[in-house]
Amino acid sequence: MSTANATEKTDTTAIELFMENQKKSNNTPLTFWQLLTSTFAAAIGVQSKKNRARDFSRGKAEQFIAMGIAFTVCFVLAIVLLVNLVLP
């Protein structure tokens, strides 16, 4: 199986999962914890296909943007604090 075929198969599977979740979804918004775990997963680059499909079917871009900005600010502040603790 070539790389292009493997990529197509992966994309098709993701699309199928998205459509399946779209049909099953009761359109309830994501909870704070679901948004937070999805943001953490995005930060380290790991996300399950099921959760990715859930995020695309039930999540709103504004929520993910706000959570991403908040995560980035907290991460930068944590790094600054850590550096200030380590360096005199």
C-alpha positions in Angstrom: 0.0 0.0 0.0 1.5 3.3 -1.0 1.7 6.4 1.3 -1.0 8.2 -0.7 -3.4 5.3 -0.4 -2.7 5.1 3.4 -3.3 8.8 3.7 -6.6 8.5 1.7 -7.7 5.6 3.9 -7.0 7.6 7.1 -8.8 10.7 5.8 -11.8 8.6 4.7 -11.9 6.9 8.1 -11.8 10.3 9.8 -14.6 11.6 7.6 -16.7 8.5 8.2 -16.2 9.0 12.0 -17.1 12.6 11.7 -20.3 11.8 9.7 -21.2 9.0 12.1 -20.8 11.4 15.1 -22.8 14.1 13.3 -25.7 11.7 12.9 -25.5 10.4 16.5 -24.7 13.8 18.1 -27.5 15.5 20.1 -25.7 18.8 19.4 -25.0 19.4 23.1 -22.0 21.7 23.5 -18.7 20.4 24.8 -18.1 20.6 28.5 -15.3 22.7 29.9 -13.3 19.4 30.7 -13.8 18.1 27.1 -12.5 21.5 25.8 -9.6 21.4 28.2 -8.5 17.8 27.4 -8.8 18.6 23.7 -6.6 21.6 24.1 -4.0 19.6 26.0 -4.1 16.9 23.3 -3.6 19.6 20.6 -0.7 21.1 22.6 1.2 17.8 22.5 -0.1 16.7 19.2 -2.1 13.6 20.2 -5.8 13.2 19.7 -8.0 10.1 19.2 -10.1 9.9 16.1 -13.2 9.6 18.2 -12.5 12.8 20.1 -11.4 14.7 17.0 -14.7 13.8 15.3 -16.6 14.8 18.5 -14.7 18.2 18.6 -15.6 18.9 15.0 -19.2 17.9 15.3 -20.0 19.6 18.6 -17.3 22.1 19.3 -17.3 25.8 18.3 -14.2 27.5 16.9 -14.6 30.4 19.3 -14.4 28.0 22.3 -11.2 26.3 21.0 -9.6 29.7 20.2 -10.3 31.1 23.6 -9.1 27.9 25.4 -6.0 27.9 23.2 -5.2 31.5 24.1 -5.8 30.8 27.8 -3.6 27.7 27.7 -0.8 29.5 25.9 -0.9 32.4 28.4 -0.8 29.9 31.3 2.0 28.0 29.7 4.2 31.1 29.1 3.6 32.3 32.6 4.6 28.9 34.0 7.8 28.9 32.0 8.6 32.5 33.1 8.0 31.5 36.7 10.1 28.4 36.4 13.0 30.3 34.8 12.8 33.0 37.5 12.9 30.3 40.2 15.9 28.5 38.7 18.0 31.5 37.8 19.0 33.9 40.6 
